[in-house]
Amino acid sequence: MNKLRLVLALLISAIFSAQVHGTSDSPIKVKIIVDEAYPPYSYAINGQPRGIYIEMIKKASQLLIDEYQIEFESMPWKRALKEIELGHAFAILPPYIHRQARPYIGPYSVSLLTERVVAVCNKHISLKSVFQGKNALQSKPLNIGINAGYLMFTDKYKKLIAEEKIKVWENKSTYANLHKLIDGKIDCYVNDSRAIEHNLAKFPEMDISNFNEEDELSRQTAHIGFSNSPHGNFPYKSDFINKLNLAIGMVKEQHKKYQD
């Protein structure tokens, strides 16, 4: 029944598409910029976008092919955010919802998947002791790595960062952060648990018993975010978002791998 409602909604929406498309028979080209270094969700191989979210949106795009032609461009995450902020790009994949920190993004698509954000630390590190203030004898701050441009920290982390008990290091990718964790250059790394597990598999020689999952910071839904910049000019924005949301819903309903 849900599938039937989605199909009917897409058909009804198509009736009004002439208001956006006019009489042109050519589909509108829509570019989504994507994180080039966030496997397994979104990454690039020789510049070509890959990943779970790319596959999902490609399937959704097939339902919109008569009206919209979706293209992807991979780039570093911080650069992608700047392109959205300046209004140079229409859509970005896959941000969490941070309306206050990123007022230039809005609205967001329906949820793609729920990601579990965790802190993985070298085995001699106890985050619990840090939060309980039991590391008074530790003269140096705890070094925590994150991917550049990511917003991951909850209030308890922000408090310790402000108190300089935690120092944050931004690195290019999950792979780069794990390298530094393995080499002891950072004490902990914060990111999605699937992304960490996927990248740890690239280190078959490594003894994973050297690391502990010390904390679950949050569970966050990933989305496509759309530019809210006054400098952008995207007259098809509302129509596209409505139809894409319906298409994503259909894809998630049909494929178990895209269900939480």
C-alpha positions in Angstrom: 0.0 0.0 0.0 2.8 2.4 0.8 4.4 1.6 -2.6 1.1 2.4 -4.3 0.9 5.8 -2.5 4.4 6.7 -3.5 3.7 5.8 -7.2 0.5 7.9 -7.2 2.3 10.8 -5.5 5.0 10.7 -8.2 2.3 10.6 -11.0 0.4 13.5 -9.4 3.6 15.5 -9.0 4.4 14.9 -12.7 1.2 16.6 -13.7 2.4 19.9 -12.3 6.0 19.6 -13.6 5.1 21.8 -16.6 5.1 24.8 -14.2 8.8 24.3 -13.7 9.9 22.8 -17.0 7.8 24.8 -19.4 7.5 23.1 -22.8 11.1 21.7 -22.9 11.4 18.0 -23.5 15.0 17.9 -22.2 15.4 16.9 -18.5 17.0 19.5 -16.2 20.6 18.7 -15.2 21.1 18.6 -11.5 24.5 18.3 -9.9 25.0 16.8 -6.4 28.5 17.3 -5.0 29.6 14.4 -2.8 32.3 13.7 -0.2 35.3 12.1 -1.9 36.7 10.4 1.2 33.9 8.8 3.2 33.8 5.1 2.4 31.7 3.1 2.4 29.0 5.8 2.0 30.6 8.3 -0.5 34.1 8.3 -2.0 35.9 8.5 -5.3 38.0 6.1 -7.3 40.0 7.9 -10.0 37.6 10.8 -9.6 34.5 8.7 -10.1 31.9 8.8 -7.3 31.2 5.5 -5.5 29.5 4.3 -2.3 26.3 3.3 -0.7 24.7 6.7 -1.0 25.7 7.2 -4.6 24.1 3.8 -5.5 20.9 4.8 -3.6 20.5 8.1 -5.4 21.4 6.6 -8.8 18.5 4.2 -8.3 16.2 7.1 -7.2 17.3 9.1 -10.2 16.0 6.5 -12.6 12.5 7.3 -11.3 13.0 10.9 -12.3 14.9 10.4 -15.5 12.2 12.1 -17.8 12.4 15.3 -15.8 15.8 15.5 -14.1 19.3 14.2 -15.0 21.3 13.8 -11.8 25.1 14.1 -11.9 27.7 13.7 -9.2 30.9 15.5 -8.6 33.4 14.3 -5.9 35.5 16.8 -3.9 37.0 17.3 -0.4 34.2 17.9 2.2 35.3 21.3 3.3 35.5 22.5 -0.3 32.0 21.0 -0.9 30.5 22.9 2.0 32.1 26.2 0.8 30.6 25.6 -2.7 27.1 25.2 -1.1 27.6 28.2 1.2 28.6 30.5 -1.8 25.6 29.3 -3.8 27.9 27.8 -6.5 26.4 24.3 -6.0 22.9 23.1 -5.5 23.1 20.0 -3.4 25.6 18.2 -1.2 25.7 14.6 0.0 25.7 13.3 2.8 25.6 15.9 5.7 24.0 15.4 9.0 21.4 18.1 10.0 23.1 21.1 11.6 20.8 24.0 11.0 22.4 26.4 13.4 26.0 25.6 12.4 25.2 25.5 8.7 22.4 28.0 8.0 23.4 28.0 4.3 22.0 24.5 4.0 18.2 24.0 3.8 16.1 22.1 3.4 17.4 18.6 3.7 16.1 15.5 1.9 14.5 12.6 3.7 16.9 10.4 5.7 19.2 8.2 3.7 20.5 6.0 6.6 21.1 6.4 10.3 24.8 6.5 11.2 26.2 5.6 14.6 28.9 8.1 15.6 31.5 6.5 17.9 34.9 7.3 19.5 37.6 4.6 18.8 40.7 4.9 21.0 44.0 3.3 21.6 43.6 0.6 24.3 45.5 2.6 27.0 43.1 5.5 26.7 40.0 5.7 28.9 37.5 8.4 27.8 35.4 7.6 30.8 38.2 8.7 33.1 38.6 12.0 31.1 34.9 12.8 31.4 34.8 11.9 35.1 37.8 14.2 35.7 40.0 11.3 36.9 42.9 12.2 34.6 44.1 15.1 36.7 47.7 13.7 36.5 47.7 13.8 32.7 49.5 17.0 31.8 48.8 16.8 28.0 45.4 17.1 26.4 43.8 14.1 24.7 44.3 14.2 21.0 41.2 13.3 19.0 41.0 13.1 15.2 38.1 13.9 13.0 37.6 14.3 9.2 38.0 17.9 8.1 34.8 19.8 8.0 32.8 17.3 10.0 30.6 18.3 13.0 30.7 15.4 15.4 31.0 16.5 19.0 28.3 16.5 21.7 28.2 19.1 24.5 30.4 17.0 26.9 33.2 16.9 24.3 32.8 20.7 23.5 33.2 21.4 27.2 36.5 19.6 27.4 37.6 21.1 24.1 36.9 24.6 25.6 38.9 23.6 28.7 41.8 22.5 26.5 41.6 19.0 27.9 40.8 17.7 24.4 42.7 18.9 21.3 41.0 18.3 18.0 43.0 17.4 14.8 41.3 17.6 11.4 42.6 15.2 8.8 41.6 14.6 5.2 39.9 11.3 5.5 39.0 8.3 7.6 42.0 6.4 6.2 44.3 9.3 7.2 42.9 9.4 10.7 43.2 5.7 11.2 46.8 5.9 10.1 47.5 8.5 12.8 45.6 6.4 15.3 47.7 3.3 14.5 50.9 5.4 14.6 49.9 6.8 18.0 49.8 10.4 16.6 46.2 10.7 17.9 44.6 9.0 20.9 41.1 8.6 19.6 39.2 9.0 16.3 35.5 10.0 16.1 33.4 9.0 13.1 30.6 6.7 11.9 31.1 3.1 13.1 30.5 1.6 9.6 33.1 4.0 8.1 35.6 3.0 10.7 35.1 -0.7 10.3 35.2 -0.4 6.5 38.6 1.3 6.6 40.1 -0.9 9.3 39.6 -3.8 6.9 42.4 -2.1 4.8 44.9 -2.8 7.5 44.9 -6.7 7.6 48.2 -6.7 9.4 46.9 -4.7 12.2 45.8 -6.2 15.5 42.4 -4.6 16.1 42.6 -5.6 19.8 44.8 -2.5 20.1 41.7 -0.3 19.9 38.6 0.1 21.9 35.2 1.7 21.1 35.1 4.0 24.1 32.0 6.0 23.5 28.9 6.3 21.3 28.4 10.0 20.8 25.2 10.0 18.8 23.0 8.4 16.1 22.7 10.8 13.2 20.7 10.6 10.0 22.5 11.4 6.7 20.8 13.4 4.0 21.2 15.4 0.8 21.4 19.1 1.8 20.3 21.8 -0.5 21.9 25.3 -0.8 20.1 28.0 1.0 22.5 30.7 -0.2 20.9 33.9 -1.5 23.5 33.8 -4.3 22.1 30.5 -5.8 19.6 30.4 -8.6 17.8 27.1 -8.7 14.1 27.7 -9.8 13.4 23.9 -9.8 14.5 23.5 -6.2 11.1 22.7 -4.6 9.9 20.5 -7.4 13.1 18.5 -7.5 13.2 18.0 -3.7 9.6 16.8 -3.5 10.1 14.3 -6.3 13.5 13.1 -5.1 12.1 12.5 -1.6 9.4 10.3 -3.0 11.9 8.4 -5.2 14.2 7.8 -2.2 11.3 6.5 -0.2 10.5 4.0 -3.0 14.2 2.9 -3.3 14.4 2.3 0.5 11.2 0.4 0.5 12.4 -1.9 -2.3 16.0 -2.6 -1.2 16.8 -3.9 2.3 20.4 -2.7 2.1 19.1 0.9 2.3 16.9 0.3 5.3 18.0 1.1 8.9 
